[in-house]
């Protein structure tokens, strides 16, 4: 049997990048995927690729009304929610804190953090009924920091703390809460970030070099980890920040020079 047969998965930010890779893997594992995005074009493309067995919702997950309606639509259509995967996020701007505009700070906090508050607040009763689980997409930078990316790293550090506290709060209901923490993953968002680093020069070589396993992966490596966390194979794992990082956080490394 497939690992996620019959599960209804709410996936925010699921139309591009890591989110779309997760949608594909969830579907492959037998789940019904509800893909949520505020980008109508990529949302249409994603659901056309996934097929008629899946569902798409256009919504701004930082807005209370949108999230309430989103949860209601899913429950009306399927009668249950087994997994809420809070994947939606933005990474811009790439700046030190004092150069970050207040509007940029607010956008990051609303999309990367408030969205988790909202999906939990309005989806928790459904998860209590299904004894489901929550997966939060974090980042390795939430633990180790990152130069010129202060506001973004703050949101991911908060995601990690939230994940652990939520795991404790919802354990009595048999709801597991975990996070995945990539280092570098080739996504449109990473490509956009790379444009601001040394004018985009050498970004591919840099991203490959920071991973001891020798390469910067595509989003499918994160998606495989998420399938596991969403499945009963992870039934006794909660409050865990799973590094899917190719060892990027491990120790001092010798510099390797190329002619």
N, C-alpha and C positions, 0 to 999 in steps of 0.2 A: 504494500500500500504506500502511496505517496505520503510524505511527511505532513502535509498540510491539507489533506483531503477534507473538503466540506467547510473549512474555516473561512469566515468573512473578515477580510483585512481592510481596515481604513488606513490609507497611505497618503500622507500629505506631501506635497512637493514631489509627486510621483510621475511627472510627465517628462522629466529630463534627468541627466546625470545619474548619481547613485540611486535616486528614487525610482527612475525608470528601470534601471538594472534590477532593483528589488522587485518591482512589479512583475517583470519577466520571470524571475526566479520563483516568486510566490505562485504565479500561475502555473509554472512548470511543476511545482510541488503539489498542485491540486487545489489551491485556494481560489476563492472568488475575491478579486481585488477591486476595491473602490478607490480610484485614483483621483486625488484632489489637487487642483492647481488654480492659480490666477492667471495663467497664460492659455488663452483659448486655442491658439494655434497648436502648441505642443500637446495640449490635452487631447485634441482631436486626433492627432497623429498617434499618440500613445494608445488610445482606446481602440483605434482601428487596427493597430498592431496586435493588441492583446486579444481582441475578438469580442463577439456579442455576449459571451458569458460573464463579462466584466462590466464595470459601471464607472462613469466619470461624473464628477461634480466640479463646477466652476465656483470657486469660493476664495475669499480673503480670510485666511485662518487667523489673522490678528484681530478680526472683528467679531464681536459677540454674536450678533444676529446671524452672520454667515455660518458660524460654527453650530449654533443651535439648529438652524435649518438643515445643515449638513447631517447632523446626527439623526434628526427626525426623519429625513429622507431615507437614510440607510435602514433604520429600524422599520420604517413603513414597507420598504421593498424586501428586506431579508429577514426581519424579525429578530436579529441578533447582531452583535459585533464581538468577534473573538480576539482581535488584535488591533490596537491603535499604534501605528508606527508614525511617530512625530519626526518626519524627515525634512520638512520644509525649512529653508534657511537662506539667508543672504550673507555674503562675506565682505561686501564693500562698506566702508572705505578701508584702504590699506594705509593707515596713518598712525603716528603716535597719538596719544590721548588728547594732548593740548591742541592738536590740529584738527580734531574731529568736531564737526558741526553738531549742534544740539539736535537738529533734525536727523542727521545720520545716526547718532546715538539712539534716538527714539525708534527709528526704523529697525535697527538691529535688535533692540530689546523687544519690540512688539512682535516681530516675525520669528525670531529665534527662541524667545522665552515665553512671551504672553500666549503664544499659540499653544504651548504645552499646557499652560494653566487652563485655557479654554477647552481644549479637547478632553482634558481630564475632568474638569468640572461638569461638563455636559455629557460625557461618555461613560463616567464611572459606574452608573447604575447598570448599564448594559454589560460592562465587564464583570460586575458582581454576579450577574445572572449567568454568564457564560464561564465564569472562573477563567477569564482570559488573561491577556498580558499586554504590556506596554513596552515598546522599543523606542528609544530616543537616539537619533543620530547626533553624536557629539563629534569631537575632534581631539586628536592627540595634543593640540595646542592648548586645550583647556587644562591640561596637567603640566605641560612644560613651558608654556608661554611662546610668544613669537614676536620678533622684532617688527615694528611698524604695523601692528595689527591689534592694537590694545582692546578696542571695543568688541571686536569679534571674539578674541580669546576670552574676554570677560563673560560673554554669553555662553561659551562652551564650558568654562569652568562652572558656571551656574547650572548648566544642564547636568553635569556630573553630580553636583551636590543635590539637585532635585531628584535625580534618579535614585540615589541612596535613601533619601528621606521618603520618597514615594514608595519605595520597596518596603520600608518599615511600616508605613501607614496602611498599605493595602495587603500585606501578607495575611492578616486575619481573614481576608476574603478569598485567599488562595489566588490572588492576582500577582503575577510576577512583573517586575519592572527592571529592565536592563538597558544598557546603552552600548552602541558600537562607536569606537574612536579610531577613525582612519588617520594616517599621516597624510601623505599625498595620494590623490587618486585623480586620474585624468577625467575631468568633467568640464563642461562649459564654464562653470564658476571658477575652477582652478585656472583655466586658460585666461580668463578675464583678470584674475589676480596677478598672473604672471606678466601681463603687459606692464604693470606698474613696478616690476622688480628689475632694476638695471636696464630699463627700456626693453624688457623682454629678451635681452641677449643671454643665451646660454641656459634658458630656463629648463629645457629638456634634460640637459646633462646634469644640472643641479638637482632636479627632482629625482632622477635616477640615483644619484650619488648619496642622497640622504637616507636611502633605504639599504641596510646591509645586505638584503637579499639581491640587490643589484639593479632593481628596476622600479619605476613608478607604475602601479597597476591600473587597470580599468576598474570600473565600479562593480564588476561581477564578483570580485573577491569579498567585497563588503556584503553584497547580496547573499552570498552563500552563508556567511556568518549570521545574517538576519534570519534566514530560513531556519537555521538551527535554533536560534533563540526563540523563535515563534512556535517551535514544535514541542511535542512532548518529550523529545530527547533532552531538552533543557529544563525539565519539570522541577528540578531542585536547584536551579540557578536564579538568584534574584539579587538586585542591588549591585550587579557586576558591571564594570566599565570594561568592555572587551576591546583590547587593542588589536586592530587589524592593520598593522603598521609596517610589516616587513622588518621589524626590529629597529625602527628609526629612533626609539627612545633609549637604546641600550648603550650606555657607557661611552668612554672616549674612543675615538677611532683615529688611526693613522691617516694623514692626508696623502692622497695619491695624485701625483702630478702627471700630466700628459704633455708630450712635446707638441 
